[in-house]
Amino acid sequence: MRALGELRTGTGALPAAARRAVRTTLAACTGFYLFLYGLGQPVSATYALFGAVSLAGLSRIPGTGRQRAAVMVRLLPVACVLVILGTFLAVRTWSAVFGMAVIGFCVAFSAAAGPRPAGAAAGLQLLYILPSFPPYAPHTLDERLGGTLTGLLLLIMAEAWVLPDPRVATYAERAAGSTAEAARCAAALERPPYVLTESASDRARAAAEALRSSRVPEAERPAGPGLRERALAHTGLAARTLLSRLRSLPAPPAGREPRQAGIDLLGAVRASATGSSTLLREGRRPVADSTELLRLRARNARTPAELPESRRRQAALLEVADAAVALRTAAEIAVEGRGAHLEGDAADRFWYVRQNTVQLWWHRIAAHTGPRSVHFQNAVRIALALAVARTVAGLDSLPHGFWAMLAVISLTRTTAVQTRGTVRTALIGTCLGALAAGTVLALARGDTAIYAIVLPPLMLFTFTIGPVRGVGWAQALFTLVVAVVFAQLSEVTWQLAEVRFLDVTIGSAIGIVCGILAWPRGAQDELGRAVAGLLRACADDVESTTAVATAPRGLAQAPQDAEHRVRITLVMAESAYAQYQSETQRPAGPGPDWQATVMTGHHVLWGAGRVLGSADGAPLARSEAAQLGDYAARVAAGLRRAAVVADVPHKTRDRTRAGGTGTPGGPGPAGSGAPAVPVSAEAAPPDAGPVYFATTAWLDSLTADLRTIESGCAAAAPAGPV
């Protein structure tokens, strides 16, 4: 009753669930009744209903109704191919099992392409499962395709025009707002006292936090492999970097006015950020481009300040300018695609502009092809479970065996702990639903008119309450729905409810067993390994980049191999972290700051580009090169120690929490396993050049990252024995 009260008052999550339930029920029941009672085609009626339910009830495609409708339009050819393959591969059990394993893997692996393909995967699995069961009837393929297309088209129209969802801000609009805040910060820094006030700094921090993936609706996150999605993600990262650099800009030396060249550079940053905000919000290129900003950045790099403190501020200003240039370029690519004009070193930084769509997809797929990818692990787990379920259903002639496979795709989770908890609740719900369904079937005595009247309100209630109340309610109510549906397709008895419970039990058992056999801890262990690999790659890149920056001109080459390793390991760590956030069954209490470690990878990549870009001036003195080399070695050592801590298995951390012993061999204070943080570089030499300050500023920012990682490790570490 409380849920219904929330529905009436319009609070909580129910309004969105109710709108989706109305659209699902309208599409599914319209197609079902049209074919069953209007045209007398029960096969088409079945596929029309389950076609709509697959992509609306079973799938969780993020976004508004119109956004989901756009995704479904693109999925129409895929749905038809799956129905065709399922129909013809059902000729033998072995061929159906083989197809289930291969197609199940491919559909599940499509989650690597972003949240929308991931959300549609479960529904697409059902569109192959449904025709892959006996009877083998290729002569009904036209009816199957007709029903599927009708159900999906009705669903697309309902999603697009029935009870439209309220509009949400796009990621580009969010980035535009954060960029506008950066322009206001740059304007404030042009005036005394030439540093941000506390309130302005807080606003800048809030604007940067608004672009974090956890603060952005799933449908708006730029997570796809395409050109514009990559550029939009790059835009958000550049905006966050620019805001961070503006907040941390050091004040000019006491008693001295800042150089006019620096003030002019901040003015160019402000103008560029304003133009980037306009470009992102309105989709049109502003009149001013980045020419003036690039000119002033080059002038500031050629004319070093007199005092060491002024040169440190100058290096920080060059970092601000670099972030503003990157932001403008990324925004242009996000809006204009390959028509964007690239200047300077942008062709290397934005490497994906030179790749066509096929190459970009191949980069994404290749990065996740291997047992260290959580998307690969999930695909193997679900394909194994579906193949086993199809084998059991085929060899034992399990009645309505596709229900067992439906249980596999709807109840299997990424960790064994989550799967067991979900299955326990689902079986209780299915049992109660089977009892209710048996009672309804026994009382109705085959009167199809009663079933036809009951189905729409029952579906509406099921798809409204199920997503809000959890898997137990969903399974109980869906059991009632399928009983009422099949009672209209053929003569059934109360024993149909018994078969439903048996199938769900078998599918649940298969899901639990496969979850235990295939990476039972999901992303919890993989995240530690991925982050450790990222930090080690970052350490190598820090050392090699500093070596290039401090070497005599012409004697060193850019560390492309180290940078490539950072990019690859960063992709793996980000995907593992994204899945880890969705795995609610993890040890309670504070844990490591995984996001801080992932952001460190971005800071290494961006900072390395700035350092190498500033290395074209006068060569460093031997003492300056030695200081930077020593500082870089200490930062790299800190990163490697952090990698050791991150790679400690979760079971060890759990055991130490329970037993009160420290992490074995973990460096850091009090045996906590936290990485030892390097100290800052020595006082700057009075005649140091721009590359010295650029490198020092980069290493200082990584030192701050290590402190953040250390604080997270210290919070997660167990207390020692008393």
C-alpha atoms as one frame of an Amber mdcrd trajectory, in Angstrom:
protein
   0.000   0.000   0.000   2.866   2.347   0.713   4.110   1.828  -2.858   0.680
   2.666  -4.245   0.594   5.745  -2.047   3.919   6.879  -3.482   2.525   6.307
  -6.968  -0.470   8.508  -6.236   1.565  11.281  -4.646   4.220  11.190  -7.348
   7.200  10.665  -5.059  10.114   8.246  -5.157  11.013   6.053  -8.102   7.494
   4.922  -8.922   6.393   7.624 -11.397   9.106   6.631 -13.879   8.341   2.937
 -13.314   4.631   3.593 -13.813   5.210   5.413 -17.095   7.351   2.562 -18.381
   4.765   0.033 -17.205   1.998   1.799 -19.136   4.087   1.836 -22.318   5.136
  -1.818 -21.944   1.612  -3.008 -21.225   0.135  -1.000 -24.090   2.616  -2.338
 -26.651   2.629  -5.949 -25.456  -1.135  -6.339 -25.043  -1.969  -4.541 -28.297
   0.221  -6.864 -30.354  -0.863  -9.941 -28.408  -4.589  -9.300 -28.774  -4.261
  -8.205 -32.406  -2.660 -11.467 -33.500  -4.403 -13.875 -31.116  -8.001 -12.657
 -31.273  -7.932 -10.493 -34.379  -5.913 -12.635 -36.809  -5.941 -16.031 -35.106
  -2.140 -16.369 -35.137  -0.961 -17.598 -31.711   2.696 -17.831 -32.817   2.785
 -14.192 -33.887   0.913 -13.239 -30.723   3.545 -14.928 -28.562   6.425 -13.173
 -30.316   4.670  -9.807 -30.292   4.185  -9.968 -26.543   7.640 -11.257 -25.673
   9.270  -8.947 -28.216   7.877  -5.950 -26.351   8.581  -7.447 -22.922  12.169
  -8.343 -23.874  13.331  -4.777 -24.541  11.039  -3.050 -22.032  10.480  -5.394
 -19.085  13.627  -7.521 -19.107  16.086  -4.970 -20.488  17.180  -1.884 -18.596
  18.094   0.524 -21.388  18.962   3.814 -19.665  17.551   7.155 -20.698  14.227
   8.770 -21.447  11.533   7.119 -23.540  12.680   8.832 -26.724  16.285   7.835
 -26.080  15.253   4.210 -25.561  13.134   4.341 -28.706  16.169   5.490 -30.708
  18.205   2.571 -29.339  15.432   0.106 -30.181  15.233   1.347 -33.780  18.902
   0.493 -34.223  18.340  -2.900 -32.607  15.537  -3.968 -34.992  17.891  -5.706
 -37.486  19.712  -7.415 -34.617  16.424  -8.686 -33.209  15.419 -10.156 -36.580
  18.797 -11.882 -36.995  18.528 -13.419 -33.522  15.047 -14.785 -34.228  16.235
 -16.273 -37.530  19.306 -17.889 -35.964  17.317 -19.252 -33.054  14.751 -20.746
 -35.409  17.212 -22.626 -37.614  19.710 -23.646 -34.931  16.901 -25.366 -32.994
  17.065 -28.289 -35.455  19.319 -30.237 -33.027  20.071 -29.851 -29.350  23.814
 -29.597 -29.993  23.369 -26.835 -32.569  21.049 -24.924 -30.263  23.553 -25.250
 -27.414  26.430 -24.157 -29.652  24.448 -21.174 -30.866  23.448 -20.312 -27.325
  27.071 -20.293 -26.180  28.362 -18.197 -29.092  25.449 -15.781 -29.352  25.127
 -15.555 -25.589  28.775 -14.537 -25.350  28.579 -11.996 -28.187  25.425 -10.342
 -26.854  26.775 -10.163 -23.303  30.154  -8.885 -24.531  28.398  -6.002 -26.293
  28.270  -4.346 -22.844  31.825  -3.174 -23.579  30.294  -0.703 -26.052  28.580
   1.335 -23.326  25.571   1.439 -20.995  22.900   1.305 -23.686  24.084  -1.959
 -25.341  24.655  -3.340 -21.847  21.102  -2.485 -20.856  19.624  -4.142 -23.960
  21.683  -7.352 -23.677  19.250  -9.352 -21.519  16.322  -8.626 -23.837  18.332
  -9.571 -26.920  19.252 -12.865 -25.239  15.527 -13.619 -24.859  14.896 -12.955
 -28.549  17.303 -15.799 -29.375  16.159 -18.084 -26.543  12.470 -17.986 -27.460
  12.779 -19.520 -30.991  15.622 -21.876 -30.058  13.301 -24.290 -28.216  11.138
 -27.019 -29.751   9.127 -27.322 -31.794  11.557 -26.909 -34.684   9.293 -25.009
 -37.054  11.159 -23.011 -39.707   7.931 -22.741 -41.701   6.621 -20.345 -39.014
   9.576 -17.980 -39.384   7.457 -15.359 -41.138   4.952 -15.393 -38.268   7.757
 -15.162 -35.724   9.390 -12.242 -37.479   6.058 -10.514 -38.039   5.122 -10.813
 -34.390   8.553  -9.683 -33.191   8.653  -6.647 -35.463   5.082  -5.685 -34.591
   5.726  -5.894 -30.866   8.956  -3.892 -31.116   7.474  -1.245 -33.393   4.531
  -0.803 -31.039   6.977  -0.481 -28.163   9.068   2.082 -30.055   6.000   4.223
 -30.732   4.857   3.918 -27.127   8.287   4.864 -25.769   8.468   7.868 -28.083
   4.979   9.324 -27.658   3.120   7.862 -24.666   3.651   9.620 -21.320   6.982
  11.221 -22.304   9.664  11.393 -19.633  10.955  14.759 -18.418  14.052  15.955
 -20.204  17.396  15.663 -18.412  20.512  17.695 -19.038  22.894  16.115 -21.536
  26.567  15.584 -20.746  27.455  18.320 -23.214  25.208  20.750 -21.325  26.765
  19.719 -18.021  30.229  20.220 -19.490  29.111  23.610 -20.826  28.049  24.671
 -17.328  31.343  23.543 -15.807  33.271  25.308 -18.582  31.337  28.520 -17.969
  32.337  28.278 -14.302  35.965  27.895 -15.411  35.603  31.108 -17.442  34.315
  32.923 -14.337  37.270  31.600 -12.330  39.723  32.823 -14.973  38.065  36.257
 -14.912  38.414  36.405 -11.117  42.104  35.511 -11.370  42.718  38.493 -13.629
  41.935  40.816 -10.707  43.568  41.275  -7.284  44.285  39.291  -5.160  44.913
  37.041  -8.222  43.785  33.880  -6.389  40.293  32.442  -5.983  38.302  33.239
  -2.894  37.045  30.353  -0.785  33.511  30.632  -2.161  34.741  30.727  -5.773
  36.971  27.726  -5.118  34.006  25.822  -3.680  31.914  26.624  -6.765  34.719
  25.424  -9.015  35.002  22.192  -7.043  31.245  21.634  -7.289  31.329  22.290
 -11.063  34.082  19.695 -11.461  32.237  17.176  -9.278  29.135  17.554 -11.472
  31.043  15.839 -14.308  31.948  12.736 -12.308  30.356   9.630 -13.805  28.621
   8.809 -10.520  26.822  12.180 -10.703  25.720  11.785 -14.343  22.655   9.725
 -15.371  23.748   6.481 -16.986  22.188   7.339 -20.330  24.173  10.571 -20.559
  27.623   9.167 -19.773  29.889   9.317 -22.843  31.027   5.703 -22.600  30.724
   4.516 -26.206  33.617   3.737 -28.560  32.625   6.270 -31.216  34.455   9.472
 -32.096  32.023  11.924 -30.516  31.604   9.845 -27.357  35.365   9.691 -26.844
  35.697  13.425 -27.496  32.866  14.227 -25.087  34.526  12.146 -22.375  37.763
  13.994 -23.147  35.860  17.276 -22.843  34.658  16.412 -19.359  38.136  15.399
 -18.262  39.629  18.612 -19.702  36.994  20.735 -17.941  37.724  19.046 -14.615
  41.454  19.491 -15.170  41.047  23.179 -16.047  38.961  23.851 -12.941  41.481
  22.033 -10.770  44.406  23.994 -12.219  42.591  27.309 -11.755  41.799  26.472
  -8.134  45.406  25.567  -7.366  47.051  28.475  -9.216  49.690  29.918  -6.819
  49.561  33.562  -5.851  52.178  35.978  -7.206  55.175  36.738  -4.952  54.310
  38.891  -1.956  54.497  42.587  -2.688  54.768  42.132  -6.465  52.194  42.479
  -9.191  51.847  39.496 -11.564  53.333  39.845 -15.025  51.074  41.376 -17.637
  51.842  38.444 -19.924  50.283  36.124 -17.361  47.199  38.361 -17.002  46.808
  38.391 -20.785  47.091  34.601 -20.842  44.305  34.292 -18.237  42.171  36.599
 -20.377  42.722  34.315 -23.359  41.825  31.302 -21.192  38.613  33.060 -20.160
  37.703  33.844 -23.765  38.490  30.296 -24.880  36.455  28.747 -22.047  33.514
  31.031 -22.850  33.684  29.955 -26.485  33.907  26.288 -25.503  30.828  26.675
 -23.298  28.896  28.285 -26.155  30.004  25.551 -28.544  28.860  22.791 -26.187
  25.561  24.418 -25.250  24.444  25.755 -28.627  26.320  23.496 -31.043  27.730
  26.397 -33.069  31.342  27.502 -33.386  31.986  30.887 -31.721  33.675  33.692
 -33.628  36.963  33.497 -31.714  39.115  30.395 -32.019  42.190  29.236 -30.070
  44.710  31.244 -32.104  45.171  33.990 -29.513  45.432  31.504 -26.656  48.063
  29.496 -28.514  50.030  32.667 -29.327  50.034  33.884 -25.745  50.913  30.447
 -24.430  53.910  30.293 -26.756  54.986  33.820 -25.730  54.824  32.967 -22.035
  56.810  29.784 -22.613  59.568  31.732 -24.453  59.958  34.511 -21.877  60.581
  33.103 -18.390  59.889  35.226 -15.321  62.703  36.644 -13.211  62.010  35.246
  -9.730  61.728  31.490  -9.035  58.322  32.071  -7.381  57.104  33.895 -10.470
  58.412  31.097 -12.682  56.494  28.534 -10.627  53.333  30.568 -11.161  54.220
  30.885 -14.835  54.529  27.089 -15.140  51.141  26.720 -13.471  49.660  29.267
 -15.900  51.022  27.274 -18.835  49.277  24.188 -17.433  46.042  26.196 -17.202
  46.451  27.300 -20.821  47.187  23.758 -21.947  44.002  22.480 -20.281  41.982
  25.273 -21.921  43.387  24.415 -25.365  42.629  20.731 -24.847  39.111  21.603
 -23.693  38.432  23.705 -26.780  39.765  21.040 -29.141  37.826  18.227 -27.450
  34.628  20.293 -27.518  35.049  20.995 -31.234  35.540  17.298 -31.977  32.529
  16.373 -29.826  30.297  18.818 -31.713  31.763  18.792 -35.229  33.321  15.326
 -35.439  36.139  14.908 -37.931  35.433  18.364 -39.314  37.095  19.932 -36.272
  40.328  21.834 -36.864  43.284  20.406 -34.935  46.177  22.659 -33.994  49.578
  22.024 -32.446  50.044  18.591 -30.906  46.301  17.889 -30.904  46.620  15.193
 -33.574  48.666  13.074 -31.159  46.620  13.813 -28.055  43.323  13.223 -29.851
  44.541  10.170 -31.728  41.043   8.814 -32.311  40.240  11.582 -34.823  42.462
   9.796 -37.358  40.635   6.488 -36.862  37.484   5.499 -38.724  34.464   4.030
 -36.953  35.490   0.419 -37.553  38.959   1.056 -36.140  37.546   2.745 -33.061
  35.235  -0.196 -32.385  38.134  -2.580 -32.910  40.222  -0.659 -30.365  37.441
  -1.031 -27.796  36.832  -4.722 -28.496  40.534  -5.604 -28.566  41.105  -3.816
 -25.260  38.516  -6.055 -23.569  39.393  -9.338 -25.257  41.050 -11.316 -22.507
  40.410 -12.806 -19.072  41.439  -9.597 -17.280  38.460  -7.659 -18.654  35.304
  -7.655 -16.537  33.199  -7.488 -19.706  34.923 -10.619 -21.006  34.408 -12.350
 -17.657  30.711 -11.473 -17.575  30.229 -12.696 -21.143  31.920 -16.022 -20.425
  29.885 -16.488 -17.232  26.505 -15.837 -18.859  27.335 -17.843 -22.022  28.370
 -20.838 -19.916  25.213 -20.670 -17.816  22.937 -20.335 -20.868  24.646 -23.216
 -22.683  24.282 -25.481 -19.643  20.640 -24.491 -19.209  19.907 -25.171 -22.885
  21.618 -28.567 -22.610  19.558 -29.534 -19.571  16.367 -28.343 -21.212  17.135
 -30.251 -24.425  18.305 -33.537 -22.920  15.621 -33.738 -20.239  12.831 -32.383
 -22.464  12.104 -29.797 -19.793   8.609 -28.366 -20.393   8.719 -24.626 -21.025
  12.500 -24.886 -20.691  13.018 -21.325 -21.858  11.792 -20.228 -18.427  14.923
 -21.818 -16.957  17.064 -19.793 -19.353  15.042 -16.684 -18.605  15.871 -17.248
 -14.938  19.562 -17.500 -15.853  19.711 -14.144 -17.634  17.511 -12.323 -15.124
  18.979 -13.707 -11.875  22.696 -14.295 -12.583  24.831 -11.481 -11.160  28.489
 -10.585 -11.495  29.436 -12.095  -8.116  28.494 -15.410  -6.558  27.394 -13.650
  -3.363  24.981 -11.412  -5.258  23.641 -14.350  -7.275  22.928 -16.414  -4.156
  21.139 -13.518  -2.481  19.108 -12.773  -5.599  18.174 -16.423  -6.159  16.989
 -16.860  -2.568  14.595 -13.928  -2.874  13.539 -14.902  -6.398  12.644 -18.478
  -5.421  10.492 -17.266  -2.550   8.728 -14.876  -4.895   8.335 -17.515  -7.611
   6.895 -19.991  -5.110   4.311 -17.494  -3.913   3.556 -16.487  -7.483   3.156
 -20.139  -8.496   0.691 -20.720  -5.664  -1.312 -17.676  -6.761  -1.147 -18.719
 -10.430  -2.268 -22.267  -9.626  -5.217 -20.895  -7.712  -6.214 -18.572 -10.568
  -5.927 -21.349 -13.169  -7.964 -23.729 -11.049 -10.736 -21.200 -10.400 -10.959
 -19.847 -13.963 -11.391 -23.359 -15.415 -10.106 -22.439 -18.856 -12.312 -19.383
 -19.400 -10.093 -17.358 -21.744 -12.321 -14.286 -21.425 -11.300 -13.974 -17.778
  -7.629 -14.237 -18.707  -8.007 -11.644 -21.477  -9.623  -9.190 -19.053  -7.112
  -9.800 -16.260  -3.895  -9.587 -18.335  -3.603  -5.785 -18.960  -4.105  -4.632
 -15.353  -1.935  -7.491 -14.122   0.906  -6.531 -16.493   0.548  -2.886 -15.515
   0.801  -3.772 -11.822   3.716  -6.162 -12.454   5.886  -3.714 -14.371   5.058
  -0.891 -11.967   5.722  -2.661  -8.671   8.372  -5.196  -9.744  11.201  -2.765
 -10.590  10.579  -0.804  -7.387  10.019  -3.619  -4.887  12.805  -5.878  -6.061
  13.377  -9.302  -7.572  11.057 -11.191  -5.219   8.020  -9.138  -6.171   9.059
  -9.148  -9.831   9.318 -12.957  -9.990   6.046 -13.487  -8.119   4.082 -11.131
 -10.347   5.759 -12.249 -13.586   4.847 -15.853 -12.740   1.212 -14.763 -12.645
   1.617 -12.907 -15.953   3.094 -15.858 -17.880   0.445 -18.180 -16.470  -2.331
 -15.881 -17.710  -0.599 -15.499 -21.112  -0.116 -19.226 -21.744  -3.618 -19.990
 -20.538  -4.855 -17.984 -23.540  -2.500 -19.693 -26.006  -3.447 -23.285 -25.142
  -5.401 -25.299 -22.619  -3.500 -25.457 -19.343  -4.085 -26.636 -15.784  -2.860
 -25.510 -12.402   0.227 -27.682 -13.011   1.635 -24.936 -15.271   2.513 -23.032
 -12.098   4.380 -26.082 -10.816   6.377 -26.248 -14.065   7.208 -22.548 -13.778
   8.628 -22.987 -10.270  10.627 -26.064 -11.351  12.150 -24.230 -14.322  13.109
 -21.179 -12.283  14.698 -23.426  -9.646  16.766 -25.247 -12.274  17.833 -22.005
 -13.942  18.751 -20.488 -10.581  20.850 -23.512  -9.616  22.709 -23.331 -12.925
  23.340 -19.619 -12.439  24.754 -20.194  -8.939  27.063 -23.003 -10.056  28.387
 -21.053 -13.059  28.805 -17.971 -10.903  30.981 -19.957  -8.493  33.051 -21.504
 -11.288  33.644 -18.336 -13.342  35.220 -15.430 -11.452  32.975 -15.652  -8.378
  34.127 -12.348  -6.890  33.339 -10.335 -10.017  35.121  -6.991 -10.204  36.161
  -6.991  -6.550  39.408  -8.861  -7.213  39.840  -7.674 -10.793  39.721  -4.022
  -9.788  42.744  -4.420  -7.524  44.737  -6.124 -10.270  43.685  -3.561 -12.884
  44.545  -0.608 -10.652  47.889  -2.180  -9.746  48.716  -2.589 -13.437  47.698
   1.027 -14.068  49.894   2.363 -11.248  52.902   0.350 -12.418  52.440   1.654
 -15.955  52.152   5.186 -14.552  55.405   4.730 -12.635  57.210   3.661 -15.809
  55.743   6.613 -17.733  56.778   9.086 -15.030  60.385   7.877 -15.153  60.625
   7.711 -18.943  58.932  11.101 -19.472  61.204  12.797 -16.953  64.227  11.162
 -18.556  63.215  12.566 -21.948  62.532  16.029 -20.530  65.868  16.206 -18.713
  68.068  14.615 -21.395  70.209  16.713 -23.743  68.356  17.677 -26.896  68.280
  14.957 -29.560  69.402  12.170 -27.225  65.985  10.896 -26.099  62.697   9.948
 -27.718  59.138  10.320 -26.476  58.081   7.296 -24.351  55.339   6.024 -26.649
  55.391   2.454 -25.326  54.961   3.580 -21.727  52.144   5.956 -22.699  50.382
   3.192 -24.642  50.551   0.913 -21.593  48.980   3.623 -19.431  46.119   4.063
 -21.917  45.392   0.322 -22.110  45.571  -0.272 -18.366  43.453   2.835 -17.761
  40.664   1.393 -19.926  40.749  -1.868 -17.945  40.768  -0.090 -14.585  37.870
   2.197 -15.527  35.680  -0.684 -16.716  36.465  -2.703 -13.571  35.689   0.312
 -11.378  32.384   0.909 -13.166  31.282  -2.672 -12.480  32.610  -2.581  -8.914
  30.285   0.347  -8.169  27.288  -1.774  -9.180  28.264  -4.742  -6.980  26.515
  -3.958  -3.731  27.544  -7.166  -1.925  31.037  -6.148  -0.974  32.694  -5.853
   2.460  31.192  -3.106   4.557  33.268  -0.252   5.897  35.711   2.198   4.319
  37.732   1.041   1.363  40.513   2.310  -0.885  39.812   5.419  -2.949  39.708
   3.599  -6.279  38.549   6.658  -8.166  41.611   8.593  -6.996  43.873   5.904
  -8.440  42.005   5.926 -11.745  42.241   9.727 -11.946  45.985   9.429 -11.349
  46.256   7.637 -14.692  44.597  10.585 -16.441  46.897  13.032 -14.657  49.962
  11.070 -15.767  48.865  11.118 -19.407  47.959  14.786 -19.509  50.945  15.920
 -17.486  53.389  13.953 -19.598  52.149  15.763 -22.687  52.629  19.147 -21.019
  56.127  18.284 -19.823  57.271  17.053 -23.220  55.727  20.113 -24.845  57.783
  22.421 -22.604  61.047  20.548 -23.246  61.854  22.485 -26.427  63.595  25.372
 -24.692  67.090  25.678 -23.275  68.506  22.424 -21.881  68.606  21.890 -18.126
  71.746  22.187 -16.066  73.153  18.929 -14.770  72.129  19.697 -11.180  68.567
  20.568 -12.267  68.271  17.363 -14.272  69.550  15.384 -11.292  66.989  16.992
  -8.960  64.111  16.214 -11.312  65.339  12.678 -11.910  65.502  12.043  -8.161
  62.038  13.539  -7.612  60.584  11.438 -10.446  62.204   8.302  -9.010  60.568
   8.956  -5.647  57.161   9.557  -7.240  57.524   6.370  -9.307  58.501   4.438
  -6.177  55.401   5.750  -4.429  53.244   4.657  -7.361  54.762   1.176  -7.298
  54.193   0.878  -3.547  50.587   1.939  -4.090  50.331  -0.788  -6.746  51.506
  -3.394  -4.231  48.805  -2.307  -1.782  46.110  -2.265  -4.480  47.021  -5.780
  -5.605  46.465  -7.298  -2.154  43.529  -9.730  -2.607  40.258  -8.721  -0.995
  40.155 -11.978   0.920  43.397 -10.935   2.647  41.862  -7.599   3.580  38.754
  -9.367   4.870  40.879 -11.741   6.921  42.901  -8.889   8.398  39.733  -7.021
   9.331  38.526 -10.056  11.209  41.855 -11.059  12.732  43.266  -7.627  13.495
  46.602  -8.140  11.768  48.212  -5.776   9.293  48.702  -6.335   5.603  51.767
  -8.516   5.123  54.703  -6.645   3.721  52.722  -3.471   3.173  54.841  -0.348
   3.240  53.563   2.772   4.850  52.693   4.090   8.245  51.723   1.776  11.038
  51.861  -1.239   8.766  48.691  -0.068   7.072  49.861  -0.904   3.595  49.524
   2.714   2.515  52.172   3.874   0.034  54.982   6.022   1.301  54.515   9.447
  -0.308  57.575  11.206  -1.802  58.550  14.570  -0.426  58.480  17.687  -2.613
  61.429  18.747  -4.745  64.123  21.037  -3.379  63.912  24.779  -3.702  64.013
  25.847  -7.317  67.365  27.026  -8.677  67.313  30.781  -9.393  67.970  30.326
 -13.133  65.846  27.215 -13.787  64.025  27.098 -17.125  60.353  26.428 -17.984
  60.818  22.674 -18.352  62.050  22.494 -14.761  58.915  24.145 -13.397  56.576
  22.254 -15.741  58.044  18.943 -14.604  58.012  19.968 -10.956  54.369  21.064
 -11.162  53.454  17.730 -12.746  55.295  15.719 -10.095  53.770  17.874  -7.351
  50.273  17.069  -8.639  51.098  13.345  -8.676  52.421  13.662  -5.136  49.049
  15.118  -4.134  47.364  12.161  -5.852  49.526   9.775  -3.845  48.494  11.500
  -0.614  44.856  11.000  -1.566  45.515   7.327  -2.312  47.388   6.990   0.977
  44.492   8.421   2.978  42.110   5.939   1.350  44.443   3.030   2.056  44.859
   4.141   5.658  41.074   4.264   6.091  40.691   0.800   4.609  43.560  -0.773
   6.517  42.709  -2.833   9.602  43.952  -1.801  12.978  46.926  -3.647  14.352
  46.729  -5.977  17.315  46.199  -4.270  20.590
